[in-house]
Amino acid sequence: MSLADLAQKVEAGDPVRFLATMAAAPAARAQLWPIYALNLELARAPWASAEPMVAEMRLQWWVDALEGLAAGRRVAGVAPELADLAEQGLDCRLLAAAAEARRWDCWAEPFEDQAAFDAHLDATSGHLMWAAAKLLGAPQSAEPVVRDLAWGAGLAGWLTAVPALEARGRYPLVDGRPAAVAELARRGLARVARARASRSAVPAMAAPALFAGWQARGLLRQAAAAPALVAEGGLQLSEFSRRITLLQLAFFARW
């Protein structure tokens, strides 16, 4: 599978990350496409079968494959471009942990509490964005900034997916009352604001890894102001807002 194939895969399955990556320089895109294509596989694995045990087996294959890459082994069935990145320093153990966290998606069980929900977002969205940022050259000191933005971005994406998750028999929110949803969105906004206030901690070469959060502020503001939109599946940016935000990414690298 070529980089072009991986890019097409991301474009079809994850248009938000695709548009964000197109705002980056070609060198950064080449490093991000394999990571985002992998994330698509991890996100889809829990839904590969209506039988939870079968879905977990698919996820376990990815956990084992990523741990193999982390140990320096080439794994059959894994895109060579991802294996190349592992040899260049991609933290595949973080990605294996992200795969482990998606076991929740296999089962129709609610989160134990809000802390479990928070940890799930950090282990999925957070591990993914931090692994990408580290690969692009972010120093360890930037991790809190990256994880704050990733948590807000992950929450924004999660809130847009609530109707679909509920339709599949899942319980995506610990408390789905409008007031609780609004408060959750405000928490996400606070973390995004904290990340943006410390954006200087993330060097320019690593910034494209954070572009994936480009919709977070707009969507979370909507959810905070009109939480009923979450249950209705009505969270979305206007075309004007989308264009302006993407232009800022492309020309000013402002996430």
Beta strands, then each sheet from edge to edge (+ up, - down):
end
